[in-house]
Amino acid sequence: MYVLATSVFVNFIVQNVDHSKQVVFYVVIDEINHGAMQVWFAMNDYKAATIEVQNDDDFNWLNTSYIPVLKQLRDEETQSYYFKDSPDIIDQSELPEGKVCFASGKPAKKWALWSQNY
C-alpha cells in the first residue's frame, strides 16, 4: 500500500514539472517496507527523476531528544493503549435501531473497530 501511494505521488510530481531530471525524492520508510520500496523504484523509471529510498533506522540522529512524540510512541503503555486490541477502548454498546453498514448499506449487526498498526 505504501509503495503504491508513494509511486502515485512521485508520478504525479514528475508528470507536472518541466525538468523532471532535476527533481530528487528522498523516501524514508520503515524496515518492513524498505525492500519493496527499493525494488519498485529501481524497476520503474519516473522520467529520469532521482529517487533515494532510505530506511528510517539509518537515521541515528532521529531520536527522542529531537522528536518528543517518539518517546511517547516507544512507551509500552502508550503502545498497548493505541495499538493492541484492548477491550477498554472498544465501544461494545448496543447498535441503535435502523443503523446500516456504511460500506454495503445493509442493516448493521454489530460494531467493528478497524485499524492498522504501524
Backbone bond lengths (Angstrom), bond angles and torsions (degrees), N, CA, C in turn:
res aa  C-N    CA-C-N  psi(-1)  N-CA   C-N-CA  omega(-1)  CA-C   N-CA-C  phi
1 M - - - 1.430 - - 1.528 110.92 -
2 Y 1.340 116.52 -43.10 1.463 119.87 179.10 1.522 110.82 -64.96
3 V 1.317 115.94 -38.39 1.462 120.29 -179.06 1.527 109.90 -62.89
4 L 1.312 116.54 -46.41 1.460 120.80 -179.69 1.532 111.25 -63.39
5 A 1.307 116.90 -46.26 1.469 120.41 -179.00 1.520 110.81 -63.00
6 T 1.316 117.28 -43.34 1.459 121.01 179.46 1.514 110.79 -66.17
7 S 1.323 116.67 -40.41 1.460 121.16 178.49 1.526 111.51 -62.25
8 V 1.321 116.95 -42.51 1.466 120.84 178.54 1.523 110.24 -62.40
9 F 1.331 116.78 -43.75 1.461 120.94 179.61 1.533 111.46 -62.28
10 V 1.336 116.09 -49.33 1.470 120.68 -179.83 1.525 110.05 -61.32
11 N 1.309 117.11 -45.43 1.456 120.99 179.92 1.524 111.44 -60.43
12 F 1.312 117.75 -42.67 1.461 121.54 178.89 1.525 111.25 -59.89
13 I 1.329 115.47 -44.78 1.471 119.40 -178.46 1.524 110.72 -65.08
14 V 1.330 117.61 -49.17 1.469 118.93 -176.28 1.526 112.38 -67.81
15 Q 1.314 117.98 -27.24 1.458 120.70 177.17 1.530 112.10 -73.37
16 N 1.331 116.61 -20.19 1.456 120.46 -174.18 1.523 114.23 -113.36
17 V 1.312 118.15 16.26 1.466 121.35 174.61 1.530 108.69 -115.91
18 D 1.323 115.42 155.34 1.461 119.71 -178.59 1.524 112.83 -78.46
19 H 1.312 117.17 -34.40 1.470 120.82 -174.97 1.529 109.34 -125.22
20 S 1.320 116.63 78.31 1.468 120.58 -175.71 1.529 112.77 -65.63
21 K 1.330 117.93 -22.20 1.470 120.44 178.33 1.521 111.54 -67.57
22 Q 1.317 117.48 -18.98 1.458 121.47 -179.54 1.532 112.74 -94.03
23 V 1.327 117.16 -0.47 1.461 121.60 -177.92 1.529 109.37 -91.39
24 V 1.346 115.61 133.72 1.461 121.89 177.78 1.519 108.31 -125.00
25 F 1.323 116.60 128.67 1.457 122.43 176.26 1.523 108.56 -111.09
26 Y 1.317 116.26 133.83 1.462 121.97 172.39 1.520 106.47 -111.95
27 V 1.313 116.27 108.95 1.459 122.22 -179.36 1.525 107.50 -99.91
28 V 1.321 116.28 116.85 1.456 121.44 178.59 1.524 106.95 -108.56
29 I 1.337 115.46 121.08 1.468 120.79 -171.65 1.524 109.25 -136.39
30 D 1.315 116.39 159.30 1.462 120.98 179.52 1.528 111.06 -70.87
31 E 1.320 115.15 167.58 1.463 121.49 -174.95 1.527 112.61 -62.75
32 I 1.313 117.01 -35.06 1.463 121.00 -177.01 1.530 111.49 -64.13
33 N 1.330 117.14 -41.10 1.462 121.77 -175.83 1.529 113.43 -97.55
34 H 1.312 117.72 -2.10 1.457 121.92 -174.61 1.529 112.47 -60.65
35 G 1.319 117.01 -48.71 1.464 120.77 -177.51 1.525 112.66 -61.89
36 A 1.328 115.86 -45.14 1.464 119.89 179.85 1.524 110.91 -63.20
37 M 1.322 116.30 -40.07 1.462 120.48 -179.38 1.533 110.46 -66.49
38 Q 1.333 116.91 -41.58 1.466 120.72 178.72 1.525 111.15 -61.82
39 V 1.307 116.69 -46.55 1.459 121.29 -178.64 1.530 110.41 -63.21
40 W 1.325 116.83 -43.86 1.460 120.48 -178.00 1.524 111.12 -59.05
41 F 1.325 116.34 -49.32 1.456 119.20 -176.18 1.528 112.38 -76.04
42 A 1.324 117.40 -20.75 1.463 119.75 174.81 1.536 110.56 -75.32
43 M 1.321 117.08 -32.13 1.463 121.15 -176.77 1.530 113.72 -86.77
44 N 1.312 117.95 -18.45 1.458 121.44 -175.31 1.523 111.03 -115.85
45 D 1.315 115.95 141.28 1.461 121.64 179.85 1.518 109.46 -101.76
46 Y 1.308 115.65 134.20 1.456 121.26 178.63 1.527 108.99 -118.19
47 K 1.324 114.94 67.47 1.466 122.99 178.33 1.530 112.32 48.38
48 A 1.318 115.57 43.53 1.469 124.68 175.72 1.523 114.09 66.68
49 A 1.326 118.01 16.05 1.469 120.24 173.77 1.530 108.18 -70.16
50 T 1.306 116.67 149.34 1.460 121.88 178.70 1.529 108.80 -91.59
51 I 1.330 115.57 129.25 1.461 120.71 -179.21 1.520 108.24 -128.10
52 E 1.326 115.73 116.02 1.461 122.29 178.77 1.520 108.13 -105.45
53 V 1.325 117.03 120.70 1.462 121.64 177.82 1.514 108.13 -103.86
54 Q 1.330 116.09 123.82 1.461 120.60 -176.74 1.518 110.52 -129.62
55 N 1.319 115.04 147.31 1.459 122.78 179.32 1.521 108.94 -82.56
56 D 1.322 117.71 133.83 1.458 119.49 -178.76 1.524 113.06 -65.62
57 D 1.334 118.06 -21.37 1.459 120.82 176.65 1.527 112.59 -69.62
58 D 1.338 117.14 -18.16 1.460 121.21 179.49 1.529 112.32 -76.17
59 F 1.312 117.37 -11.00 1.460 121.09 -179.61 1.524 109.20 -93.99
60 N 1.335 115.98 82.16 1.462 119.33 -177.22 1.530 112.62 -68.54
61 W 1.317 117.21 -18.29 1.468 120.42 176.58 1.524 111.37 -77.42
62 L 1.324 117.20 -14.68 1.457 121.66 -179.74 1.523 107.78 -83.17
63 N 1.319 115.99 88.99 1.455 119.79 -175.75 1.525 110.96 -135.51
64 T 1.314 115.67 -177.13 1.456 120.38 -173.30 1.526 113.34 -68.45
65 S 1.336 118.37 -18.82 1.467 118.47 178.14 1.529 111.13 -72.68
66 Y 1.323 117.39 -27.44 1.460 121.08 177.55 1.528 112.49 -91.37
67 I 1.322 115.96 -34.52 1.459 120.56 -175.03 1.536 108.41 -129.18
68 P 1.328 117.44 94.90 1.474 120.61 -176.36 1.528 114.27 -59.40
69 V 1.325 118.09 -28.11 1.459 119.27 -179.45 1.530 111.29 -65.10
70 L 1.332 118.24 -25.37 1.469 120.42 175.85 1.526 110.57 -62.44
71 K 1.329 116.20 -37.67 1.460 119.81 178.50 1.527 110.28 -62.49
72 Q 1.329 116.06 -41.79 1.453 120.02 178.14 1.526 111.08 -65.23
73 L 1.334 117.08 -42.52 1.457 120.23 -177.79 1.522 112.43 -67.85
74 R 1.322 117.38 -26.53 1.464 120.77 179.94 1.519 112.09 -85.85
75 D 1.326 117.57 -9.87 1.447 122.52 178.84 1.534 109.25 -69.28
76 E 1.319 116.81 129.87 1.465 121.56 -175.17 1.526 112.35 -62.25
77 E 1.315 117.34 -39.07 1.466 120.47 -179.94 1.533 110.95 -66.73
78 T 1.327 116.74 -40.49 1.458 120.92 178.39 1.520 110.44 -64.61
79 Q 1.325 117.08 -43.90 1.461 120.80 179.03 1.519 111.41 -61.37
80 S 1.320 117.05 -44.37 1.463 119.00 -178.47 1.523 110.98 -66.23
81 Y 1.337 117.75 -32.79 1.461 120.23 179.57 1.523 111.82 -70.09
82 Y 1.329 117.11 -45.98 1.455 120.60 -174.16 1.526 115.09 -90.16
83 F 1.349 117.60 -29.23 1.456 119.05 -169.43 1.520 115.07 -116.25
84 K 1.282 119.11 0.14 1.464 121.27 178.11 1.526 108.43 -110.06
85 D 1.312 116.05 157.09 1.471 120.54 177.01 1.526 108.72 -78.02
86 S 1.305 115.09 86.85 1.455 120.70 -178.12 1.524 109.75 -100.00
87 P 1.336 118.11 125.85 1.458 119.40 179.27 1.524 112.48 -63.95
88 D 1.338 117.83 -17.47 1.454 120.58 179.82 1.521 112.50 -66.40
89 I 1.329 117.60 -30.02 1.460 119.47 -174.52 1.521 113.53 -104.84
90 I 1.317 116.98 -1.01 1.459 120.30 -179.71 1.524 108.83 -95.74
91 D 1.305 116.47 124.96 1.448 121.73 179.61 1.524 109.19 -78.86
92 Q 1.303 117.27 111.70 1.454 121.34 -178.71 1.527 111.68 -106.19
93 S 1.325 117.12 22.42 1.457 120.02 -179.34 1.528 110.73 -67.88
94 E 1.318 115.70 163.66 1.457 121.52 -179.07 1.530 110.28 -67.46
95 L 1.320 115.42 148.70 1.463 120.51 176.84 1.524 110.60 -75.46
96 P 1.321 117.62 139.58 1.460 119.13 174.08 1.531 110.38 -65.48
97 E 1.292 116.31 148.84 1.470 121.63 179.58 1.527 109.98 -60.76
98 G 1.345 117.64 133.51 1.465 122.06 177.08 1.523 114.48 85.19
99 K 1.327 118.08 6.61 1.463 121.10 179.68 1.524 109.01 -70.20
100 V 1.351 116.62 134.56 1.466 120.65 179.80 1.519 110.15 -116.68
101 C 1.308 115.07 155.73 1.462 122.08 176.83 1.528 108.64 -69.76
102 F 1.328 116.90 131.47 1.466 119.98 -178.31 1.527 111.80 -68.59
103 A 1.330 117.95 -26.26 1.459 120.65 -176.57 1.530 112.31 -85.06
104 S 1.335 116.25 -44.91 1.467 119.01 -174.47 1.523 113.95 -101.10
105 G 1.326 116.94 -21.52 1.455 120.51 -176.48 1.522 113.40 80.32
106 K 1.334 117.17 0.69 1.466 121.99 179.13 1.531 109.49 -82.97
107 P 1.319 117.35 161.41 1.472 119.43 177.75 1.535 110.76 -58.73
108 A 1.329 115.73 133.30 1.463 120.76 -179.92 1.519 110.22 -76.44
109 K 1.334 116.02 143.82 1.462 121.11 -179.45 1.519 111.98 -106.78
110 K 1.358 117.05 -33.45 1.461 120.25 -179.83 1.516 109.61 -158.56
111 W 1.328 115.96 162.91 1.459 121.85 176.51 1.523 109.14 -73.58
112 A 1.319 117.63 150.32 1.465 122.17 173.54 1.501 108.65 -138.96
113 L 1.315 116.98 136.24 1.462 122.44 176.68 1.514 108.41 -101.76
114 W 1.311 116.48 119.93 1.471 121.62 179.30 1.502 107.76 -106.57
115 S 1.333 116.38 135.18 1.458 119.89 176.33 1.519 109.22 -157.84
116 Q 1.326 114.78 167.28 1.461 120.47 174.08 1.516 107.71 -134.24
117 N 1.316 115.63 127.48 1.460 120.62 179.10 1.505 110.26 -87.42
118 Y 1.298 116.50 140.52 1.456 121.99 178.94 1.496 110.47 -113.25
